[in-house]
Amino acid sequence: MMNYPIYILEDLIVFPEGKKDLGHCEFWENTVHKIVAEFYHIPAKKLFNLPYCQRRARICLGKVYYGEEFKQSLLKNIIKAVHEDLEFAYDEHECRLAYDVRVFNRLIAKDNTRNYL
């Protein structure tokens, strides 16, 4: 069964090489936090423990399990990135955590006026 995490960073869909089945935290700690840090020009070590600060989902058996507002444009971006026929399914577990988002927003506040919650 193909089952793997994705992170949704604005228009960039990040998923493990080979669509490997990983936990979100492991994927965040090994890969994603570095991408986010580089994009926002903040030290990676400050993001290491914030795996719930970005939009995320899990792909499993043709579904994108996602905990936030479904948008067809987002689904199209995910399908294009992973080259699979997919549909959304709600999963509360995939929601961002307000605390992580607040910490992230404070980290980027100096250089950016956007709010990600």
Order of alpha helices (4+ residues) and beta strands (2+ residues): beta-beta-alpha-alpha-beta-beta-alpha-beta-alpha
